[in-house]
Amino acid sequence: MSIWVDASTRVLVQGITGREGQFHTRQCVAYGTKVVAGVTPGKGGQDVDGIPVFNTVEQAVKETGANCSMIFVPPPFAADAILEAVDAGVALIVAITEGIPVQDMLKVKNYLKGSGSRLIGPNCPGIITPGQCKVGIMPGPIHKPGPVGVVSRSGTLTYEVVHQLTLQGIGQSTCVGIGGDPVNGTNFIDCLKAFQDDPQTQAIVMVGEIGGSAEEEAARFISERVTKPVVGFVAGLTAPPGRRMGHAGAIISGSSGTAQGKIEAMKKAGITVVENLGELGRICKETFGL
Amino acid sequence: MKIHEYQAKELFQKYGVPIPRGKVAFTVEEAEAAAAELGTLPVVIKAQIHAGGRGKGGGVKLARTAQEVASVAGSILGMTLVTHQTGPEGRLVRKVLVEEGLEIEKELYLSLLPDRATATIVLMASEAGGMDIEEVAATTPEKIVKVHVDPLLGLQPFMARKLAYGLHLDADLVKLFIPMVNALYRLCTDYDCSLLEINPLVITKDRRILALDAKVNFDDNALFRHKDILAYRDLDEEDPLEVEASKYNLNYIKMDGNIGNMVNGAGLAMATMDIIKLAGAEPANFLDVGGGASAEMVENGFRIILSDPNVKGVLINIFGGILRCDVLAQGVVEATKKVDVKVPVVIRMEGTNVEQGREILEKSGLNLIVAKDLSDAAEKIAAIAKA
């Protein structure tokens, strides 16, 4: 078991003919992901390494039975690409694109309500179930199948965390990068709920950062609903207020969104919070007893 | 992106949002001419900088006579204005807004912004105008009235009414307030504003409602479709190193410490700053060279970091995933030679081909100190900071 993606997931890639799209499609295929289709308007009928390219998502789904879309479309057109995937009934949409305007995402988020689609991202590394399916840009070889679910707002910071787990001999059930944007499709709580219900997942690592209140809400959810042990980390203790720290969503506004506040909320919820990132792997090993 | 009050008011005017009559001035002479053109006294002279708290800092003053216009404008222009948002170093005032003085009956608050938690545009109004809204929210939350707008549906008439009646406006003012709220919502969505705040919004003795102040911020990610807003960018208001970094597409934020750092990825970059601090040193910056981190990015990163004279050492922390560590190490070596780095550099690399990468660094003959893991890197760099 795992959450949301596994060996049976059939992936289509929106923006497959672009440089990034093509490169990462190859990486995913090399990892073993079933990439069944690509979509680039105007390039229908072509193929990328034998993967058929379609003009519309609807066509691609109809012809190939794809149930997951990975999006590399540039920011000005990315919201439209997500909406197209929702409209075509794609169950899982993973938007890698960084730099989508916030107000575009507000519309997307509201359009998603009541649809059967789940959006992961945007501005995220994607999702991977080690050994089965990688939908995203994370380096495959640092992962290892196992019992720990990882959820994070970051990219390379997630790789760091996963790498430390793997070095300790701790494998992962599924790793989800929910993205660094202020408005995203899937939040911590969605992932925590899924990990709690997933029999393979025995423990959870949650990686947050400054900005917004998603970590505080997740902490509340954990204290009420999650029985599996959770280790947490929050980046940005030294971040100055009012500045966007790389990620569009990583900003302390006034007194809200500070790392300090998030760490306190997480500790209060019984989460083991790691202060020194270098020790995360070791602390997970001790806490989880794995 | 931030703009000045006078620029925000230009946008207000374009959308039919009432503002006081006024004009921007760069010199005392221009300020005098602006006041003469307004033909009214007193006038208010307001420092134009990208920071709040200007009034408390002495950057907003009343001039009752023509002579006072000259003396007040002269005292504000060229002053270093320190507010709670500028930091202790303050900001040089290069221009002022000269506005007609109004007889104010009541001060209100109004703002619009995208709300990340609810994925709506939230409109907030309060009768406690002129105050810090966070403070109002903390002490007297009942004084704030909010509506959440689904952007697919847009602002509905009942929502604007809810705000108007929530502010306890009289019937004549409700009629002025509602079209104004509609105009502001249009402005907010037309231009991808990340914040649109009027504090205070004033009711005058002659029964008008006007935006006495105007703060408008824009979503950087949406600027590609608002070329006219880009013309409002004021480089004088930004840190010169940050402006330079933005030319190279580097995400750089200057800090007060002496340990420069260069990291791939924003989350890892923040965590690296934190670990520098935990080891007892202070980060000199935030610098995300991007998930990929090419040799060129590293080279530009070095240039930016080393332009800060406080930097005593640099920590490079790269998680090489798809980008291999050997390629990256080669890039670091070349960049170090090219930029002629004179301070010690601690490098922590992890990921694909890390052994070959470390070997390249160690054999380079340069002042490159290879750390075995994150904690080791932090200790090594902290030792340099203390030396």
Interface residues (C-beta under 8 A of the other chain):
Chain A: Q27 P75 P76 G99 I100 P101 V102 Q103 D104 M105 L106 K107 K109 N110 Y111 P125 I137 M138 P139 P141 I142 S152 R153 S154 G155 T156 L157 T158 Y159 E160 H163 G180 P182 V183 V207 E209 I210 G212 S213 E217 F233 A235 G236 L237 T238 A239 P240 G242 R243 R244 M245 G246 H247 A248 G249 A250 G254 S255 A259 E275 N276 L277 G278 E279
Chain B: Q85 P114 R116 A117 A119 T120 I121 E134 D150 P151 L152 T189 D192 S194 D219 D220 N221 A222 F224 R225 N251 I253 M255 V263 N264 G265 A266 G267 L268 A269 M270 A271 M273 D274 I275 I276 K277 L278 P283 F286 D288 G291 F319 G321 I322 E350 G351 T352 D373 L374 S375 D376 A378
